[in-house]
Amino acid sequence: MFAVLFYAPLLFQGGFGMSPQEAGLVITPLVVCITLGSIINGRIVTRIPKPNAMLYAGFALLTVAVGGMSVSFRGMSHVVLTLLMLLAGLGLGFVLPNLTVFAQQTAGRTHLGIATALLQSLRMVGGMVGTALVGTLVSERYASGVANVLSADSATQWLRQLADPEILIDHDAQAALLSQLHAAGHDGAALLEAARHVLVGAIHIGLIVATVVALIGLWYVRRVPPVVLHHVEPVQHTE
């Protein structure tokens, strides 16, 4: 899921050609709704008979959101993309706090500290490993795709510049590369557009992997023992 946070800006700016302001507006609901989802979850989870249902809801929202991102395209409405970011944020807001609370409830008071520390460690390691694996996959697919595009146009000498997808965001670097390609008789604009398509395809593959992981998480929620949470009314002090 951290891969979504990491690659969404690159997809929107480098792949879809959005400005930083446009990409920021689309991504903002993801960050905001993580907090909002946690607040909503806190109000609901202690009032429903089966708190585990919130985990199902969270992973289901994540699956829909990341799956939708994996088939997104350049002309897709910003409203739809924003909605997908909103769903992903709510999903994370439902999943992250509940995993902690449910682990603590299942472990009991005796192993409360161990369970909390283990969960936080696994979450950190899983986030780093998952992001690294998806990053390696995206980088490899992008580099090989760009190499094929340049090879087809006999322009492999510019592979070093285009091998880094950051050039699709840096307008100054793009202008310099376009000037060099034009001087050599190549259609630089077409090559950059082809590189954008390659980048979108590479990130889509990474998002498909994330969708599969979300589906696996949804499947494994059934193995979480039923948890009973009690709603505690705030104490009202009287004079």
C-alpha positions as CSV (number, residue, x, y, z in Angstrom):
1,M,0.0,0.0,0.0
2,F,2.9,2.3,0.6
3,A,3.7,1.8,-3.1
4,V,0.5,3.6,-3.9
5,L,1.6,6.6,-1.9
6,F,5.0,6.5,-3.5
7,Y,4.1,6.0,-7.2
8,A,0.8,7.9,-7.4
9,P,2.5,11.3,-7.9
10,L,4.9,9.8,-10.6
11,L,1.9,8.2,-12.4
12,F,-0.1,11.5,-12.4
13,Q,2.7,13.8,-13.3
14,G,5.1,11.7,-15.3
15,G,2.5,9.4,-16.9
16,F,-0.6,11.5,-17.3
17,G,1.2,14.9,-17.7
18,M,-0.5,16.6,-14.8
19,S,0.9,19.7,-13.3
20,P,2.2,19.5,-9.7
21,Q,-0.9,21.4,-8.5
22,E,-3.3,19.1,-10.3
23,A,-1.5,16.0,-9.0
24,G,-1.5,17.4,-5.5
25,L,-5.3,18.1,-5.6
26,V,-6.0,14.5,-6.8
27,I,-3.7,12.9,-4.2
28,T,-4.7,15.1,-1.2
29,P,-7.9,13.0,-0.4
30,L,-5.7,9.9,0.0
31,V,-3.8,11.5,2.9
32,V,-6.7,13.3,4.4
33,C,-9.0,10.3,4.3
34,I,-6.5,8.1,6.1
35,T,-7.1,10.4,9.2
36,L,-10.8,10.7,8.4
37,G,-11.2,6.9,8.0
38,S,-9.5,6.4,11.4
39,I,-11.9,8.8,13.0
40,I,-14.9,7.2,11.4
41,N,-13.6,3.8,12.4
42,G,-13.2,4.8,16.0
43,R,-16.8,6.0,16.1
44,I,-18.2,2.8,14.5
45,V,-16.1,-0.1,15.5
46,T,-17.2,-0.2,19.1
47,R,-20.9,0.1,18.2
48,I,-21.3,-2.8,15.8
49,P,-21.7,-6.4,16.8
50,K,-18.9,-7.7,14.6
51,P,-15.9,-5.3,14.7
52,N,-14.0,-7.6,12.3
53,A,-16.4,-6.3,9.6
54,M,-14.3,-3.0,9.5
55,L,-11.3,-5.0,8.4
56,Y,-13.3,-6.5,5.6
57,A,-14.5,-3.1,4.6
58,G,-11.0,-1.6,4.7
59,F,-9.4,-4.2,2.6
60,A,-12.4,-4.2,0.2
61,L,-12.0,-0.4,-0.3
62,L,-8.3,-0.8,-0.8
63,T,-8.8,-3.5,-3.4
64,V,-11.3,-1.4,-5.4
65,A,-9.1,1.7,-5.2
66,V,-5.8,0.1,-6.2
67,G,-7.5,-2.1,-8.8
68,G,-9.1,1.1,-10.3
69,M,-5.7,2.8,-10.4
70,S,-4.2,-0.2,-12.2
71,V,-6.6,0.5,-15.2
72,S,-6.5,4.3,-15.1
73,F,-5.5,6.2,-18.2
74,R,-4.4,9.7,-19.2
75,G,-7.9,10.9,-20.2
76,M,-9.6,9.6,-17.0
77,S,-11.6,12.3,-15.2
78,H,-9.9,13.9,-12.3
79,V,-13.1,13.3,-10.3
80,V,-12.8,9.6,-10.8
81,L,-9.1,9.6,-9.8
82,T,-9.8,11.7,-6.8
83,L,-12.6,9.2,-5.8
84,L,-10.2,6.3,-6.0
85,M,-7.7,8.2,-3.8
86,L,-10.5,8.9,-1.3
87,L,-11.4,5.2,-1.2
88,A,-7.8,4.2,-0.7
89,G,-7.5,6.6,2.2
90,L,-10.6,5.4,3.9
91,G,-9.5,1.8,3.4
92,L,-6.2,2.5,5.1
93,G,-8.0,4.4,7.8
94,F,-10.1,1.4,8.5
95,V,-7.3,-1.2,8.3
96,L,-4.3,0.3,10.1
97,P,-5.8,1.2,13.5
98,N,-7.9,-2.0,13.6
99,L,-4.9,-4.3,13.0
100,T,-3.3,-2.7,16.0
101,V,-6.3,-2.9,18.3
102,F,-7.3,-6.4,17.2
103,A,-3.8,-7.7,17.7
104,Q,-3.7,-6.2,21.2
105,Q,-7.1,-7.6,22.1
106,T,-6.1,-11.1,20.8
107,A,-2.8,-11.1,22.6
108,G,-4.3,-10.1,25.9
109,R,-2.7,-8.0,28.7
110,T,0.2,-10.5,29.3
111,H,1.6,-10.1,25.8
112,L,0.3,-6.7,24.9
113,G,3.7,-5.0,24.6
114,I,5.1,-7.9,22.5
115,A,2.2,-7.9,20.2
116,T,2.3,-4.1,19.6
117,A,6.0,-4.1,19.0
118,L,5.9,-7.0,16.7
119,L,3.0,-5.6,14.7
120,Q,4.8,-2.2,14.3
121,S,8.0,-3.9,13.3
122,L,6.3,-6.1,10.7
123,R,4.4,-3.1,9.3
124,M,7.6,-1.1,8.9
125,V,9.6,-4.0,7.4
126,G,6.6,-5.0,5.1
127,G,6.3,-1.5,3.9
128,M,10.0,-1.2,3.1
129,V,10.2,-4.6,1.4
130,G,6.9,-4.1,-0.5
131,T,7.9,-0.7,-1.8
132,A,11.4,-2.0,-2.8
133,L,9.9,-4.9,-4.7
134,V,7.4,-2.8,-6.5
135,G,10.0,-0.2,-7.2
136,T,12.4,-2.8,-8.7
137,L,9.6,-4.2,-10.8
138,V,8.5,-0.7,-12.1
139,S,12.1,0.4,-12.7
140,E,13.0,-2.7,-14.6
141,R,9.8,-2.6,-16.8
142,Y,10.3,1.1,-17.5
143,A,14.0,0.8,-18.4
144,S,13.5,-2.2,-20.7
145,G,10.5,-0.5,-22.3
146,V,12.3,2.7,-23.0
147,A,15.3,0.8,-24.4
148,N,13.0,-0.9,-26.9
149,V,11.4,2.4,-27.9
150,L,14.8,4.1,-28.5
151,S,16.2,1.0,-30.2
152,A,13.3,1.1,-32.7
153,D,14.1,4.7,-33.6
154,S,17.9,4.2,-33.6
155,A,18.3,6.6,-30.7
156,T,19.8,4.4,-28.0
157,Q,22.5,7.0,-27.2
158,W,19.8,8.9,-25.3
159,L,18.9,5.9,-23.1
160,R,20.9,7.3,-20.1
161,Q,18.7,10.5,-20.1
162,L,15.4,8.7,-20.5
163,A,16.2,5.8,-18.2
164,D,15.3,7.9,-15.2
165,P,11.5,8.6,-15.3
166,E,12.1,11.8,-13.4
167,I,12.8,13.4,-16.7
168,L,9.1,13.1,-17.5
169,I,8.4,15.5,-14.7
170,D,11.4,17.9,-15.1
171,H,10.4,20.3,-17.9
172,D,13.9,21.8,-18.2
173,A,15.5,18.4,-18.7
174,Q,12.8,17.6,-21.3
175,A,13.5,20.8,-23.2
176,A,17.2,20.0,-23.3
177,L,16.6,16.5,-24.5
178,L,14.1,17.5,-27.1
179,S,16.6,20.0,-28.5
180,Q,19.2,17.2,-28.8
181,L,16.8,14.8,-30.4
182,H,15.6,17.4,-32.9
183,A,19.2,18.3,-33.8
184,A,19.8,14.6,-34.5
185,G,16.7,14.3,-36.7
186,H,14.5,12.4,-34.3
187,D,10.9,13.2,-33.3
188,G,11.6,14.0,-29.6
189,A,8.0,14.7,-28.7
190,A,6.9,11.2,-30.0
191,L,9.7,9.5,-28.1
192,L,8.8,11.3,-24.8
193,E,5.1,10.4,-25.3
194,A,6.2,6.8,-25.9
195,A,8.2,6.9,-22.7
196,R,5.1,8.2,-20.8
197,H,3.1,5.2,-22.1
198,V,5.9,2.9,-21.0
199,L,5.9,4.5,-17.5
200,V,2.1,4.2,-17.2
201,G,2.3,0.5,-18.1
202,A,5.2,-0.2,-15.7
203,I,3.3,1.5,-12.8
204,H,0.1,-0.3,-13.7
205,I,2.0,-3.6,-13.2
206,G,3.1,-2.5,-9.8
207,L,-0.4,-1.5,-8.9
208,I,-1.7,-4.9,-10.1
209,V,0.7,-6.5,-7.7
210,A,-0.6,-4.2,-4.9
211,T,-4.2,-5.2,-5.9
212,V,-3.3,-8.9,-5.5
213,V,-1.8,-8.2,-2.1
214,A,-5.0,-6.3,-1.0
215,L,-7.1,-9.3,-2.2
216,I,-4.9,-11.7,-0.2
217,G,-5.3,-9.4,2.9
218,L,-9.1,-9.5,2.4
219,W,-9.0,-13.3,2.2
220,Y,-6.9,-13.6,5.3
221,V,-9.1,-11.4,7.4
222,R,-11.3,-14.5,7.9
223,R,-8.5,-15.9,10.0
224,V,-8.6,-13.0,12.5
225,P,-10.3,-14.2,15.7
226,P,-13.7,-12.6,16.4
227,V,-13.0,-9.5,18.6
228,V,-15.5,-8.0,21.0
229,L,-15.0,-4.3,21.7
230,H,-17.0,-2.4,24.4
231,H,-18.1,1.2,23.9
232,V,-17.3,3.3,26.9
233,E,-19.5,6.3,27.4
234,P,-17.7,9.5,28.5
235,V,-18.0,10.2,32.2
236,Q,-20.1,13.3,33.0
237,H,-19.0,15.2,36.0
238,T,-21.6,17.0,38.0
239,E,-21.1,19.9,40.3
